Amino acid sequence: MKKYTIGVDLGGTTITAGIVDEDCNIIAKSTCATELPQPQEAIEQKIADLCKRVLAENQLTFDDIQWVGIGTPGSVNSQLGVVDFNANFGYRDWPLQQQMENLLNCQVFIENDANAAAYGEYIAGGAKGARYAVVITLGTGIGGGIIIDGKIFAGFNYAGAELGHMVIQKDGRACMCGRNGCWEKYASARALTEDTKAAMLSHPDNMMWKLVDGDVNKVNAKTAFQGMRAGDELAKRLIDKYVEYVACGLTNVINIFQPEIVCIGGGVSREGEVLLGPVRRQVDWEDYSRDGKRRVKIKAAELFNDAGVVGAARLGDQVKT
């Protein structure tokens, strides 16, 4: 009988559980609201109920499942199965793996959510075929995942790959991590949204106001791209500066790791070559190995919101290899 796995993407807003086959295809998934703040036990029960629901909806049982993998925010000790600290949820020393094995009566693996998403892109998405890859997610912050020789890199304290918190502007914008000038304060989707709002408020007659029906609260990371395509000069300046910020941090990452592939994910990556083309040109100008014969490929992620589910579902393979 063909065996499946379940991948769980635990987020601050929603929890998604997907049944994944041996070819890394999601055959079904189900979602529920996280509804923070919640005690640990309530989140554990939500995950368990969601896994049971997606199986029942597809006439499957845990007898058809090899294991359950969970991608969760925070510093995750995947060997001990403990979330050392999850700032978004307010949990410390959370024995998530053992608790879920008790609730589900099956083998469970856990990993940081960004690492799980990177692993998903590595095994089935934009980084497939590379032994060395970095996956960057341009979202509310900047998430990072690093694959070295086919394995997830987490550092000795399981807090590695916090790429969004490298400083690209000394004494720059204040970041929630406590530092100033972090990459995610300039190159995340949220940063682009905030910069667009500020520019529009300084230019009340700008055409981008029409795109949001005069409501600054409707501005998002797409607004400046839409304005640029419409020929607006202010929008073009915003995107040009945003490209510089993305490329600056990306060049740092490439200079350190020299991966075969860098995948860019998150909603902004759906702009495709409108974003990636200029970013590549900037990186090609700054990359230390710009004169080398072997060049890093910069491309869009392919799995998008499914990357975390797929990567989590195959976490057991990290243990076997």
WOURRA-V836353 format. One record per residue. PSI is psi in degrees with one decimal (none if undefined). OMEGA is omega in radians with two decimals (none if undefined). Layout:
PSI OMEGA
PSI OMEGA
This chain:
138.1 3.14
133.7 -3.12
144.6 3.11
171.0 2.97
163.1 3.07
132.5 3.05
132.8 -3.14
126.8 3.07
104.0 -3.09
113.1 -3.14
168.7 -3.13
-21.5 -3.13
-44.6 -3.12
159.6 3.00
129.8 3.13
133.0 3.06
131.0 -3.14
141.6 3.02
125.9 -3.04
134.8 -3.13
-177.9 -3.05
-16.1 3.10
15.0 3.10
25.1 3.05
135.0 3.04
116.8 -3.12
-18.5 3.08
150.4 3.05
159.2 -3.13
150.6 -3.04
147.5 3.01
163.6 3.12
140.6 3.12
-41.3 3.07
54.8 3.06
153.5 -0.04
146.2 3.13
147.4 3.00
159.5 -3.10
-43.0 -3.07
-34.7 -3.13
-39.6 3.11
-41.6 3.11
-43.0 -3.13
-37.2 3.10
-44.6 3.13
-45.4 -3.13
-45.9 -3.13
-37.8 -3.13
-42.0 3.10
-44.0 3.13
-37.7 -3.12
-45.8 -3.10
-31.6 3.07
-47.5 -3.11
-37.7 -3.13
-17.5 -3.11
23.0 3.06
40.7 3.09
163.2 3.07
177.5 3.11
-13.7 3.02
-22.1 3.13
-0.1 -3.00
131.2 3.08
-45.5 -3.14
170.8 3.02
131.6 3.07
141.2 -3.10
125.9 3.00
120.5 -3.07
146.2 3.01
155.3 3.03
178.2 3.07
114.2 -2.97
117.5 3.02
92.9 -3.04
-22.8 3.13
-40.3 3.12
-14.2 3.14
30.0 -3.06
136.0 3.00
107.0 -3.08
-44.3 3.13
129.2 3.06
99.9 -3.04
-38.8 -3.08
-32.4 -3.11
-18.2 -3.12
23.9 -3.09
142.6 3.01
144.1 3.08
52.2 -3.08
111.6 -3.11
62.3 -2.98
-43.4 -3.09
-50.1 -3.10
-40.5 3.14
-41.6 -3.13
-33.9 3.08
-34.6 3.08
-39.8 -3.10
-35.2 -3.03
-17.6 -3.12
41.3 3.04
170.5 -3.13
137.8 -3.12
139.8 3.04
146.5 3.11
154.9 -3.14
158.4 3.01
141.8 -3.04
-39.4 3.12
-37.6 3.08
-40.9 3.12
-41.6 3.12
-40.7 3.09
-40.8 3.12
-36.2 3.08
-45.7 3.11
-32.6 -3.13
-40.4 -3.06
-21.2 -3.01
3.3 -3.05
-137.4 -3.01
-20.7 -3.13
10.6 -3.11
134.7 3.13
-11.9 3.13
143.6 3.04
-23.7 -3.14
118.4 -3.06
152.3 3.02
134.2 3.09
124.3 -3.13
130.8 3.10
116.4 3.13
93.2 -3.10
-138.9 3.07
-40.3 2.95
-155.0 3.01
114.0 3.09
151.4 3.13
145.8 3.04
138.7 -3.05
129.4 3.07
121.0 3.13
118.1 -3.12
42.2 3.06
0.6 -3.10
146.4 3.06
129.3 3.08
123.4 -3.12
-7.6 -3.09
166.9 -3.06
-24.3 -3.12
12.0 3.05
22.2 3.13
18.6 -3.11
170.9 3.05
23.3 3.01
66.3 -2.99
-27.4 3.14
-13.1 -3.08
21.7 2.89
143.2 -3.11
127.9 3.05
-6.4 3.11
101.4 -3.12
131.7 -3.13
33.9 -3.13
-147.5 -3.07
140.9 -3.14
135.7 -3.14
153.1 -3.14
-17.8 3.14
-11.8 -3.14
-10.7 3.11
173.4 3.07
139.5 3.06
19.1 -3.12
150.0 -3.11
-42.0 -3.06
-17.1 3.08
-5.9 -3.14
-32.2 -2.96
1.8 3.06
167.1 3.07
-37.4 3.11
-41.9 3.13
-42.3 3.12
-39.8 3.10
-46.3 -3.12
-40.0 3.11
-37.0 3.12
-44.5 3.10
-46.9 -3.13
-42.5 3.14
-41.2 -3.13
-40.1 3.12
-28.0 3.09
-11.8 -3.13
76.1 -3.04
-15.6 3.13
4.9 -3.08
145.9 -3.08
-20.2 -3.13
-22.0 3.08
-32.9 3.13
-31.2 -3.12
-23.8 -3.09
19.0 3.11
34.1 3.09
7.6 -3.09
108.1 -3.09
-23.8 3.13
-13.8 3.10
-3.8 3.12
134.7 3.05
-171.6 -3.06
-16.0 3.13
-22.1 -2.96
-47.8 -3.12
-36.4 3.08
-41.4 3.11
-41.5 3.12
-40.4 3.12
-42.9 3.13
-26.7 3.12
-1.5 3.07
11.7 -3.10
129.0 -3.07
-39.1 3.12
-43.3 3.11
-40.2 3.12
-41.2 3.12
-39.1 3.10
-46.1 -3.11
-38.9 3.10
-43.8 3.14
-39.1 3.11
-42.6 3.09
-42.2 3.12
-42.8 -3.14
-45.8 3.13
-46.6 -3.08
-34.5 -3.14
-53.5 3.13
-38.2 -3.12
-39.0 3.09
-40.4 3.08
-45.7 -3.14
-44.9 -3.13
-41.9 -3.13
-30.4 3.14
-47.0 -2.97
-24.9 -3.06
58.4 3.13
162.6 3.04
-40.2 -3.06
138.6 2.91
123.0 3.08
133.6 3.09
118.6 3.14
-169.5 -3.06
164.5 -3.06
-35.2 -3.12
-29.7 -3.10
-17.2 3.10
-9.4 3.02
-12.3 3.03
-133.8 -3.04
-18.8 3.06
-35.1 3.06
-49.7 -2.97
-33.7 3.13
-55.4 3.10
-34.5 3.10
-44.8 3.12
-44.6 -3.12
-39.4 3.13
-44.5 3.13
-40.8 3.13
-27.0 3.13
-30.7 -3.00
-23.1 -3.06
132.5 -3.13
-35.1 -3.10
28.2 -3.06
-21.4 3.14
2.7 -3.12
159.7 -3.14
-25.9 3.13
119.2 -3.03
145.4 3.07
135.2 3.07
129.0 3.08
119.6 -3.07
166.8 3.12
145.9 2.98
157.9 -3.06
-27.0 -3.05
-20.2 3.13
-124.5 -3.03
-15.8 3.14
-9.3 -3.06
-41.6 -3.12
-38.5 3.12
-47.7 -3.12
-46.6 -3.13
-43.7 3.12
-38.8 -3.10
-25.1 -3.10
17.5 -3.12
-29.3 3.11
-27.5 3.13
-27.8 3.12
-31.1 3.13
-36.3 -3.07
-29.8 -3.05
none none
